[in-house]
């Protein structure tokens, strides 16, 4: 009974108000979305005891990395019955109480629209393409929608990739595998935060947040770089290498 009361309180106070919109039906755990002629991209990720903003940024940036602009978000929230009552404003969907668990588990599913003219994939990379890093390693979580929109105004990237916990070392290993080509990186050109510079940590193995690797035609690189730097999250963007 106590758990049922906790769950009802959380749903009424945190979930329901945030998820009531023109797309939701019933108690808010079903949405009806208008059909689009464009392609729809979807990604899902789970987080344990998450920072809510970082979780949303993570799935949004995944969509952006394939040229999909985020439109909709669903979530499933599991709260341990030993967890503190969260004060975070959440958006909606399925919620349950897990007996004997101390953690909060959040699963987000994000959907975005891919415009017909966009075809972004690591396999599209060509020898000589420039490799841009949109921000400094060691940066905090950020949504990169403004950067990606700005780049599309001046160029169509061949590929975009979001580095994660494995850092740039793992990200470039994955890109080499996906492109089937060598990617040369000038480690001295990699932008890093002041805090990371003084920490002595290995830059290439530092977990990354709020940055993206963008592969673009070398002739378009100056315009793409300028577009990155016009964003607050891209002020330290740099060309750090090339394909081939």
N, C-alpha and C positions, 0 to 999 in steps of 0.2 A: 504493500500500500504506500509506503514511504517513497519507494522508487517510482511508482506511478505518479505520485504527486510531484516529484522532482521533474519528471519528464514532461508532465502537463505544464508546469510552470515555465520550463525552458521553451517549449513549443509556443505557448501563448505570448511570452515576453520577447523572445529573440527571433524565432523562426517565422511565425505567421505574418507579422507586420512587414517584414522585409521581402516576402515572396508574393505578396498579393499584387498582381498586375494583370494586364489585359490578356496575358497568355496562360494564366493558371486557372485550373478548374477545381471544384470540390474543396478539399482541405489544403490545397496547394502542392500536393505531391504528384500532380499530372499537369503537363503543359501542352498546349496545342500551338504549333508554330506554323506560320505562313510558309507555303512552298516557294522556292526560289528557282529561277532558271540556272543560277550559278551552282557550282559544286559546293558541297558542305564538308568541312573537315571536322574531325572529332578527336579528342584526346582525353585520357583519364589518368589520374594520379592519386595515390593515397599518401597521407601524412600522419605521423604520430605526434601528438602534443604540438600541433603546428602553430606557427605565426600565420594568422589568417591572411594578411596582405601578401606575405611571401608565397603562400600556397596559390592564391589567385594569380599572382604575377607569373608563377612557374608554368601553369597550364596556359595562360594567355600567350606567353612568349613562345611556348611550343607551337601554338597555332601560327603565330606570326612568322616563325622560321620556315613555314612552307607557303607563306604568302596568304594565309587565311586571316581575315580580320575578325576578332572575337565578337560574337553577338549574344550568345546565351550561355548560361552556367547552371548546372545542377549540383547538388551536394547530398552526400549521405554522412550523417554525423553519429558516431557511437561514443557515448560518454560512460566511463567507468563509474560504478556506484560509489567509489571512494574518491572520485575526482571533485575538485572544488567547483562551485557554481560559477560558470564563466560569465564574464561581463561583456564579452565581445559581441558586437552586432553582426549577426549572420544573415544569410539570405534565404535558404529554404530547401526543403525536400524531405528526406527520410531521416528519422531520428530514433535511436533506441538506447536503453540503459544496459550495460554489460556488467553482470554480477562479478565481484571480486577483481575488478580491473581499475587501475589507478590512472590510466591514460585517456586522452581524447583522441579518437581516430577520425580523420576527416578524409573523405573521398570526393574529389571534384571531377566533374565531367564538363568540359568546355566545348562549345561548337562555334565554328566560324565560317564565314563565306569566302570562297576563293573565286575571284573574278575570272571570267573565261580566258582572258589573255595571259593569265599568270601560269607559268609552268616552271616551278623551282624544284630542283633535285640535285644532289651532289653529282649525279651522273652527267649533268649538263656542264660541269666545269671544263674549261679548256686550258691548254698549256699557255702560260703567260698571264693568266688572270691574276688580278691583285687580290690580296687577302687583307681585309680590314677587321680590326677589333674595335667594337663600338664604344668601349669604355675601359676603365682601369681594373685590373685584377685586384681584388680586395674590396671592391665596391659593394654597397648594400643592395638589397633586393629592389628591383624597379621594373615597371612595365615599359616595354620598348616600342609601344605602338606609334609614338610620335616619330621615333627614329626611322622605323620601317616605312611609315607613310612618306616621310621626307625623302627617303632614298628612292621610292617608287616614282616620285615626282621628277627625278632626274635620270634614273637608270632602272633596268630590270636585273636584279641579282641573278647570277647563275645558281647560287646555292646560299643557304643560311643555316647556321648551326648554333644551338645553345649549349655551351659547355656547362658541365655540372660538377658533381662532387669529385670527379677524377681530374678536374682542372684542365688546362690547355693541353697538357701532355696526352691525356686520354682522348680529348676532343680531336686533336689533329691525327692521332692514330686511327680513330673512327673515320675521319674524313678521308684519309689515305685509302682505307679499305673500301669506302663507299664510292670514291671517285676512280679508284684504280690507278691513281697518279701520285707522284711525289709532290709534297707540299713543303716548300722551303720557308722556314720561319727565322727571322732575325730577332733573336731573344733580346737583344739590346733595345729594340724598337717597341717592345711590349710595354704599354703603359701600366703603372702600378700605383696604388695609393701610398701616401706618405707613411701610413701606419704599417703597411706591408713592407715597405722599404727598410724600416727600422727594426722589423721583427726578426729578420734573418731567415724567414721561411723560404722554401724553394718555390719560386714564382710559378713555374710551369706545373707544379703539382698542387697548388693552392685551389681548394674548391671555389668555384665561380658562381656569382649571383649577379643578376642585373646587367649582363653583357652578352653580346652575340658576335659570332664570327660571320662575316659576310664576304662571299666570293663574287667579284664583279669584273667585267671587262676592264682591262688596264686603262683603256682610253677614257672610261667613265669614272675611274677611281677618284680623281680630284673633285669632281662634282658630288660623288657619293660621300666622300669624306667630309666635304663642307656641309652636306645635309645632316650628317651625324652630329657635327659640332654645333649646329644650330639648336640642338636639343640640350636641355640641362643635363640629361643623363649621358650625353655623348660628347661633352666638351673636351674630353681627353682622348677621343678616338684617334686611331693611327693606322697607317698601312704597315703591317708587320711581316709581310712576306708575299710569296707568289706561288702559283701552281706550276709544277714542272721544274 
